[in-house]
């Protein structure tokens, strides 16, 4: 495909609108990408970054707006259309087939009879031209994550694309791998191609990008050359120009230690009576299977009778932190103190909390199932479930109802009720109102406040900062695996999340 002159307008989007039901994910968004440049697209969780790029790649159709490619109006009806025009996309979650070889993965979607020798030759050819190292005969499942990402990139380049879209490409990489990738993107653009880099990481954007576009709630709120801006201005745009706007809230070594035990609500010491610490982390680090530190020397205490809120952009380590606090994930190093039983409500209730085709009483029995021994008392579970339905106003025909038949709000209330009943000292909740309407959200929020008022230690993470600030008595941000205590203002919490600055008590990097 003929390369466009450096600086020429390659891709133009104007007035792009897309809705998912009642949610307006894109609201007149605009973007212009020039040949020979790296263009960073930033925004907080839910800003519409990935949705906009899915429109470009043909995975979604915009309800309104126009797209121009190389100066001509175009509609991408499918990824095949996008690839035919020279647009490739590397998704945040890899689309490779693990049991297949690199060459087989890259050949997928091609035409004609598969020729293993020709496929391997094509991998060598594209990888060498791009300056990437890749073994065409290696099985993807045996590759480290950095090599899997190179495979995704080569798969796109094998279609002769001139615009490469990457969605959070450094989220799964170690620092050295991330630096290597960003350097490669710079060189790729300098050969007359273009890159759109979706990222939460301000430093990556400022360091590598020529141009920056910021989305906020589906709208384009800032487009600027990277050399004309700084992290503070970009962070302010990501937060919707929130400077000065506040939310007034009420009203290491490679060894880890976990201590469990009951927590008394009050600690009687020389200084008087104060709530006792229920959950505590001291210099806790979590390293994933690829050797990447997801949580870095985190120190955090949660007391009885309080809600601690966690704010973070995707990939900052919050999911690992919550699972450490809930006892579902062991730290790599540091010390953890938690009660014997901690309730946990994960964000994806369908995948991680419910058996959708099982009756409600069996779903209630899931709590503590790994530790339970002996004969199951199904009569007791039915009675217990019926009581939970009544107490938490879960709208269902009874304990024998199938979980799938409940609305999303009632499913969430059931999971919350199950976890609250079983764990009286501590509760960890992830995106508590995800997918819920206003009424169900209020019911879940009230249940969390009631748990706090009854003396429970509650930790809440939400991708919605306003929800964090609405619920929390104290707030912490996570940035690149580090836990930072923040003021209870939206702009302060947002800046701590995005840049690691503006907090009150930064953690120590591992």
N, C-alpha and C positions, 0 to 999 in steps of 0.2 A: 504494500500500500504506500502511495507517495506521501512523503513527510511534508507537513505544512511548514511554511517559514516560521522561524522562531518569533514568538510574539503574536502570531496570527491567531484570531479567535477560532478555537476548535469546537467548543461546546458552549451553547447558550441556552439557559432555562429562564423562563419568565412567567410569573403568575401561576406557578404549579400548585395545585390544590388536590389533596387526596384525603378522604375520610374513611375510617373504619367504623361503620355503624354511626353512632353519635359522636365519635371522637374525631376531631379534625387534626390529623397528623401533620398535614402540610397546609399552610394558609397563605397562598400567593408567594411561595418561595422563589428566589431568583439566584442564579449562579452563572458565572462566565469563567471558562477555563481556556487559557492560551497555550499554544504549542510551545514546547521547550521549557515548561515550568512545572513546579510542584505546587499544587493548590491544596491547602489544608482546610478541611471543613470541621468546625468545632461546634459544640453545644452541650448543654447538660443532658442528663438522662431524659429521653422522651422528646428531645428538641426537634426530631424529624430528619436527622442526618442520614441514617440508613434507609429510611423510607424514600428520601429524595434520590439516593443512588440506586435504589431498586427500580424506581421509575426510569432512570437513565438506562439501566441494564435490561429493561423489558420484563422484570418480574412483577411489576405493578403498572397499572394504567392510571394516569392522572385524570381526574374528572374535569379539571380546567387547566388552562395554561398552554404554552407552546414551547417546543424544544427545537433548536436548530443544531445541525451537525455539519461542520464545514460550510456554513452559510446557508444551508438548505433546510427547510422545515422537515421534520421527520417524527414518526411515532414508532417507538420500539414495542412490537407486539409480543416479543419473546426474547430470551437470552440469545437464541440463534440469530435474530435480527441484529442485536447489539454486536455480536461477534462478527457478523458479516460486514458491519460498518467499521469495525476496528476498535470496538470498546470491550475490554475485558474487566472482570471483577474477581477479586480474591476476598472471600467472605470471612467474617470473624471466626465462625465455626467452620472448620475445614470440610470440604465436600468430597474428600478422597475416599476410595474403597480400601480399607486397611489390609485386606488379604490379597490384594492385587499388587503387582510390581509398579514401579514408577512409570515404566514405558506403557504398561497396560492402562494405567490411570490417565496418562496424557493422551492416549489414543481414543479414549472414550468420547463418544459424540462425533467421531469422524465418519468418513464414508468408505464404503468398499470393504474388501476382505482384510482382516487383521493380519499383518505381516510382522512377527516379533522382531526380526532383524531390522526391518525398515523403521519400526517404532523406536527401537533402541538408538538407531542412527539419528533419528529426528531429535531425540532427547539430547544426545551429545552435541548436535549441531546448534540447537536453540540455546542450551545451557552455556556452551562455549562462546557464542555470539553475545550472550547477555553477561558473561563473566561470572556465572554461577557454577558451583560444583555439585554434581548430582549423578548418582549411580543408577542407570536405567533398569538394572536387574534386581535392585534391592526391593524387598517388600515394604510397603509403606508402614505397616505396623511395627517394623523393626527400626524405623528411622527416628532420630531425635526430633523434637518439635521444630527446631530451626530448619532442618532438612525437609520436613513435611511442608513447611511454608514455601521453601524454594521450589518444591514440586508444584504447589498451587500456582506460583508465579510462572514457572516454565509452561505449565498447562495453558495459561492464558496467552503467553508470548508465542506459543506454537501456532496460534490462530492469527499471527501477524497483527496484533493490536497496536494501535498508536496512542490509545488512552487507557491507562491502567488504574482501576479503582481498588483501593485497599481499605478494608473496614477494620480498624483497631489492630493493625498488623503487629505492633510491638507488645500487645497485652500478654502474650504467652511466651515471650522471649526473655532470656537472660540479658543483662545490660550490654554485654559484649556483642551478642547476636543482634540486639536492637540497633546498636550503633552501626554494625556492618550493613544491616538492611537499609537504614536511612541513607548511608553513604551510597549504596547501590541505586536507590531511588533517585538521588541527585544526579548520578552519572547517566541513568536511563533517560531522564528528562533532558539533559544536555545534548543528547543525540537527536533531538528534534521531536521527541515524544512528549506526552503529558501524563501527570500523575495526580489523581485526587486521593488525598490521604484523610480518611475519617479518623479522628483521634480525640481523646480526652486530655492528652498530655500537652500542656501549653509549651513546655520547653522543647519538645520534639517539633511542634509546629513552628515556633519562632526560629529554631535552629536550621531547619531544612527547607521550609516553604518559601516560595516567592510571593505568593498571594494567600490571604486568609479570608474565609467567609465564616461568619458566625450565625447559627440559627438559634432562635429562642421561641419555643411554643409554635413551631411550624413556620415561622416567618424569618426572612433574612434581615438581621438587625445590624450587621457590619460586614463590609467588604473593603479590604485595604491591602496594599503591599506590605509584606511582613516587615520590611525595613523601616516603615513609617509607624510602627506600633510597638507595644511592649506587653508583658504578661498582665499588668494591672488593667490596661484598657480592654484587652481581650476577655479577661475574667469578668470585668464589669458588664460587657456585652452578653456573655454567656448567661449571666444572672438576670438579664433583662434590664440593665441599667439600674441595678438595685442599690447603688451607693446611697447611703443615708436612709434607705427604707428599712424599717425594722419590723420584726414580729415580736410583739410583747407577749411573753409566755407567763402563765399564771405563776396567773391564777392557776556474745555467746558461745557456750559449749554445746555439743550435739547431744545433750541429755535433757530430758524433760521430766518434771515431777507433777503429779496430780494428787491433790488432797481432797477427799470428800468427807462430808459430815453434815450434821444438822446445823441450822443457823438460828440463833435466838434473835428476836426482833430488836432488842435493846442491848447496848453495851454499857455497863455501869463502871465507869472509871473515875479517876480523880477529877476529871473535868466535867463531870455530870453525866447525865443519861443522853445517849445519842444512838441513832440507828446503827446496827451492826453491819459490817461488810458481809455480804452473802456470796458474791462472785468476785474473784480476784485473779488477775494475771500479773505476773512479774517477769519482765524481760522475755516474753514468750515469742518465739519465732516458729513459723510454719513454712517448711520447704516442700514443694510438690515433687512429683515423680520425675520431673525434668530438671530438678536441682534449682528451681527458681524460688526465691523467698517471697511467699505471698503475704506473710505477716512478719514484720521486722521489729523485734525486741519490744513488743507491746506491753505496756503497763497500764492497768485499768482496774478500778474497784467499783462495784455496784452495791449499794446499801439496801437494806430492807426498807420497804415503803417508798421507793422512788422509781421513776421511769428514766432510764438513760437512753437517749436517742443517738443513733449513728447516721451520719450523712457521708455519702461517698459516691463517686462516679463509678460506672461499671468497670470491674477489673482491678479495683484498688485494694482488694483483699478482704472486703467486708464479709463475703460469704464464708470464707475460711475462719475469720474471727468469730462470727456467730456460732459456727459449728464447734469451735473450741470451747466457747462459753457454755454451749448446750451439752457438752460431753460427747458429741458425735464425731469429733476429730481430735486426734492426739497431737499436742504440740511437738515440734522437733526438738526444741530446747526451751528452757525457762520453767517457771513454776505456775501451776494453775490450782486454785482452790475453788471447788464447786460443791453444792449439796449432792446428796446421793441421787436424787431424782430432779432433773431440770426439764420443764416442759419446753417443747420446741414446735413452732409453727413455721414450716418452710414456705417460701413464696410460691412454689409450684405445687399446689395441693393435689392436683391430679397425678403428678408423677411421684411425689415424695411423701404424701400424707394419707391418701385414700386408695382403697380398692373399689373402683367405680362400679364394678358389677357384683359387688358383695353387699349384703344387707348392712344396715347401720350398726346393729349390735356386734357384728364381726369387725367393723371398722373401729368401734370403741375398744375392742379387745386388742387392737394393734399396740396400744400404749403398754410398754413394758414387755412386749411379746418375747423379746430376746432373752429376758431373764426369768420368764415364768416357767414353772415346772409343774408336772402333775396333770390331772384330768381337768379339762375346761368346764367351768360352771356356766353353761350357756343360758340357763334360766336366770342366773344372777346378772349376766351381761345384758340380757334383754331388759330386766327391771332397771338396771343402772342406766342404760341408754334411754329408756322412757323418761326417767327422772331428769336426765340431761336435756332432753328435747324440751321438756316443760320449763326447766329452770332458765335456759338460755334462749327460749323462744325460737327454737329451730323448727321451721315449718315443714313437717313431714307427716305422712300418714301413720307412722308408728316405727317402732324399733326394727321391724322387718322390712321396711322400705329399702329399695336399692339406692345406693349412694348417687348413682348417675341421675336419678330422677329429681334430685334436689336442685334448686337454683344455686348459682355460684355463691351468693351471700349465705345461704343456709348451709352449704358445704363448709364454708369458712367458719361459721359459727359452731358447727359440730366439731371440727378439728380443734378450735380454740377451747371449747367446753371440755373435750377429752383431755387436753393437755393441762388445763387449769385444775381439773379434778384430781389428776394423778400427781401433780407436782405443786406442793403448797409453799415452797420457799422461793423458787425462781422460775421465770418464764422468758424465753428468747423468741422473738417474733420477727419474721422477715416479710417486708412488704404486706402489712396486714390487710390493706384494703384493695389489693390488686384485683381488678375486674369486678369490683362491687359497685352497686348504685349508692345513692346518697343515704338512703335509709339503712341499708346493711352496713355501710361504713360507720355511721353513727353508733350502731349497735355494737360493732367490734371495738370502736374507740371507748365506749362506755364500759365494756367488759375489761379492757386493759386498765382503765382508771380505777375500776372497782377492785381489781387484783392488787394494784398498788396501795389503795386505801386500806386493804385488808392486811398489809404488811409484806407483800411479796416484792421481791426485786425483779424488775422488768427491764429487758433490753429490747429496743425496737429499732430496726433499720427500715427505711423507706427510701425509694428513689425519688419521692416527692418531698422536697425540703420543707414545704409548708406543713406537711403531715408530721414530720419529725419535730418541728418547732411547736406545733399545736399540742403534741402529746408529752414531750420530754420535760423533766425537771432539770436535767443537765444534758448537754450535747457534746459529742465528740465527732471529729472528722477523721476520715482515713484518706491518706494520700500515699500512693505507691507503697502500701503495706504498713505505713507508720500511723499510729494513733495519736491524735492531737486534740486536746480539750479546747473547746471553742466558746466564744460568747454566744448568747442565745439570740443572735440577730442573723437574718437571712444572708446578708452580704458577707458578714464575718465567717459564717459557717461555709458559705460557698467558696470564698477565697482560700480557706484552709483546705477544702476538698481539692481544689483545682491546682493550687501551687504549693501547698504545705506551709504557707505563711499566714499570719494573722491569728494563729491560735494562741492559747494561753500557756500550754505545757507540752511542747513537742516531745515525742518519744525519741529514744536513741536508736539510730539506724544500726542494724545488725551487721 
